[in-house]
Amino acid sequence: MRFIVKLLLGLGLFVAAQTQAFAYVRVDIDLTSQTMHVRSGSGAEYVWPISSGKPGHLTPRGVFHPRALYTMVHSAKYNNAPMPHSIFFHGQYAIHGANAVGALGRPASHGCVRLSPAAAATLFAMVQREGAQIRIIGSTVGSVVAHGHRHRGASAYAHNHAHKAQTALGYAAAPRAPTLEQWAKDPAAR
């Protein structure tokens, strides 16, 4: 009898652990179609147009998890441009809201993934509650993977200069700032 109770208890814990393992927001970004498909662990689903990195400012591809979330950040490099509801996922790359909603649906950023302000606020709240896995696939014309792997159609120039895509974008923290959190408290600190 004890064996059956232990077995049932173990099975219950296993099922609970499996349910928890998948209770996060799944963010799938397709650079080719310039869309983001979002599935929440609670069942909510969205498809939003995005703007990723324009030529010379590539968006990294791969699977990422949020590193830092900020309700509001301003670009240290691009005229103090607002980046509402920023979800930093790789270095200084973030998913964030942008007022340039007319550019959504085509590459137009300096490497970040831009959304409409309303979509960014919705995504931010979901990720803050549930956590997230961010998967970025596809390519824009002449793009190169951030890690320097060449794709069909990539120009020799883009291939030879792929390292530029890996350098700091100037979003959020200055390159010498130790962490994004420290920068958020004092952007002028070096």
C-alpha positions as CSV (number, residue, x, y, z in Angstrom):
1,M,0.0,0.0,0.0
2,R,2.8,2.4,0.9
3,F,4.4,1.6,-2.5
4,I,1.2,2.7,-4.3
5,V,0.9,5.9,-2.3
6,K,4.6,6.7,-3.0
7,L,4.1,5.9,-6.7
8,L,1.0,8.1,-7.0
9,L,2.7,10.9,-5.1
10,G,5.7,10.7,-7.3
11,L,3.5,10.6,-10.4
12,G,1.6,13.7,-9.2
13,L,4.9,15.6,-8.6
14,F,6.2,14.6,-12.0
15,V,3.0,15.9,-13.7
16,A,3.1,19.1,-11.7
17,A,6.7,19.7,-12.6
18,Q,6.0,19.1,-16.3
19,T,3.1,21.6,-16.1
20,Q,5.4,24.2,-14.5
21,A,8.1,23.6,-17.0
22,F,5.9,24.8,-19.8
23,A,4.1,27.7,-17.9
24,Y,5.9,30.5,-19.6
25,V,5.4,32.9,-22.5
26,R,6.7,31.6,-25.8
27,V,7.8,34.4,-28.1
28,D,8.5,33.3,-31.7
29,I,10.0,36.1,-33.9
30,D,10.3,35.5,-37.7
31,L,12.6,38.0,-39.2
32,T,11.6,37.0,-42.7
33,S,7.9,37.8,-42.2
34,Q,8.6,40.6,-39.6
35,T,6.1,39.1,-37.2
36,M,6.0,38.0,-33.6
37,H,3.8,35.1,-32.5
38,V,3.2,35.0,-28.7
39,R,1.7,32.2,-26.8
40,S,1.1,32.6,-23.0
41,G,1.2,29.7,-20.6
42,S,-2.3,30.8,-19.7
43,G,-3.5,30.3,-23.3
44,A,-3.5,33.8,-24.7
45,E,-2.2,34.1,-28.2
46,Y,-1.1,37.2,-30.3
47,V,0.4,37.8,-33.7
48,W,2.0,41.3,-34.0
49,P,4.0,43.0,-36.7
50,I,7.6,43.9,-35.7
51,S,10.6,45.9,-37.0
52,S,13.9,44.2,-36.6
53,G,17.4,45.4,-37.5
54,K,17.8,47.2,-40.8
55,P,20.9,46.4,-43.0
56,G,24.0,47.0,-41.1
57,H,22.2,46.6,-37.8
58,L,21.4,42.9,-37.5
59,T,19.1,41.3,-35.0
60,P,20.6,38.2,-33.4
61,R,19.0,34.8,-34.0
62,G,18.7,32.0,-31.6
63,V,16.9,31.0,-28.4
64,F,17.1,33.5,-25.6
65,H,15.5,34.2,-22.2
66,P,14.8,37.7,-20.7
67,R,17.9,39.1,-18.9
68,A,16.3,42.4,-17.7
69,L,12.9,44.1,-17.9
70,Y,12.5,47.9,-17.6
71,T,9.2,49.8,-17.8
72,M,11.1,52.7,-19.5
73,V,14.6,53.0,-20.8
74,H,16.0,55.7,-23.1
75,S,18.6,55.1,-25.7
76,A,22.0,56.4,-24.7
77,K,23.1,56.6,-28.3
78,Y,20.1,57.5,-30.4
79,N,19.0,60.9,-29.1
80,N,17.6,59.6,-25.8
81,A,14.9,57.8,-27.8
82,P,12.3,56.2,-25.5
83,M,12.2,52.4,-25.3
84,P,9.0,51.6,-23.4
85,H,8.5,48.2,-21.9
86,S,11.9,46.9,-22.7
87,I,12.7,43.2,-22.4
88,F,16.5,42.8,-22.8
89,F,17.3,39.3,-24.1
90,H,20.9,39.4,-25.5
91,G,23.5,42.0,-24.5
92,Q,22.0,45.3,-25.3
93,Y,19.3,43.9,-27.7
94,A,15.8,44.2,-26.5
95,I,12.2,43.8,-27.5
96,H,10.5,47.2,-26.8
97,G,7.7,49.5,-27.8
98,A,8.3,52.2,-30.4
99,N,6.2,55.2,-31.7
100,A,7.3,54.6,-35.3
101,V,4.4,52.2,-35.9
102,G,4.4,53.0,-39.6
103,A,7.7,51.1,-39.9
104,L,6.3,47.9,-38.3
105,G,6.4,45.0,-40.8
106,R,9.8,45.9,-42.2
107,P,13.4,46.0,-40.9
108,A,13.9,49.5,-39.5
109,S,15.7,49.3,-36.1
110,H,19.3,49.3,-35.0
111,G,19.0,45.6,-34.0
112,C,16.3,45.6,-31.4
113,V,12.9,44.1,-32.0
114,R,10.3,46.9,-32.1
115,L,6.5,46.5,-31.4
116,S,3.6,49.0,-31.1
117,P,3.5,50.5,-27.6
118,A,0.3,48.6,-26.8
119,A,1.7,45.3,-27.9
120,A,4.9,45.9,-26.0
121,A,3.0,46.7,-22.8
122,T,0.9,43.5,-23.2
123,L,4.0,41.4,-23.8
124,F,5.9,43.0,-20.9
125,A,3.1,42.2,-18.4
126,M,2.9,38.6,-19.6
127,V,6.7,38.1,-19.4
128,Q,6.9,39.8,-16.0
129,R,4.3,37.3,-14.7
130,E,5.3,34.1,-16.4
131,G,8.9,34.4,-17.8
132,A,9.6,33.7,-21.4
133,Q,11.5,31.9,-24.1
134,I,12.4,34.0,-27.0
135,R,13.1,32.3,-30.3
136,I,14.3,34.4,-33.3
137,I,14.4,32.7,-36.7
138,G,14.5,33.8,-40.4
139,S,16.5,36.4,-42.1
140,T,16.2,39.7,-43.8
141,V,17.8,40.3,-47.2
142,G,21.6,40.0,-47.0
143,S,21.6,39.2,-43.2
144,V,24.1,37.3,-41.3
145,V,23.7,35.4,-38.1
146,A,25.0,37.4,-35.1
147,H,27.6,34.6,-34.5
148,G,29.1,35.2,-37.9
149,H,27.7,32.2,-39.8
150,R,27.0,33.0,-43.4
151,H,23.6,32.5,-44.9
152,R,22.6,32.1,-48.6
153,G,22.4,35.5,-50.2
154,A,24.6,37.3,-47.6
155,S,27.0,39.6,-49.2
156,A,30.7,39.3,-48.7
157,Y,30.7,42.7,-47.0
158,A,28.1,41.6,-44.5
159,H,30.0,38.3,-43.9
160,N,33.3,40.2,-43.3
161,H,31.7,42.7,-41.0
162,A,29.5,40.3,-39.0
163,H,31.5,41.2,-35.9
164,K,29.9,44.7,-36.0
165,A,26.5,43.1,-35.3
166,Q,27.9,41.6,-32.1
167,T,29.1,44.9,-30.7
168,A,27.1,47.2,-28.4
169,L,24.3,49.0,-30.1
170,G,24.2,52.0,-27.8
171,Y,20.9,51.0,-26.4
172,A,20.6,51.3,-22.6
173,A,23.9,50.8,-20.9
174,A,27.1,52.4,-22.2
175,P,29.7,49.8,-23.1
176,R,31.7,50.5,-20.0
177,A,28.8,50.3,-17.6
178,P,29.1,47.1,-15.6
179,T,25.3,46.2,-15.7
180,L,22.0,47.3,-17.1
181,E,20.7,47.7,-13.6
182,Q,23.4,50.1,-12.6
183,W,22.9,52.0,-15.8
184,A,19.2,52.3,-15.2
185,K,19.9,53.9,-11.9
186,D,22.5,56.3,-13.3
187,P,22.9,56.5,-17.2
188,A,25.8,59.0,-16.9
189,A,27.9,56.7,-14.7
190,R,31.0,55.3,-16.5
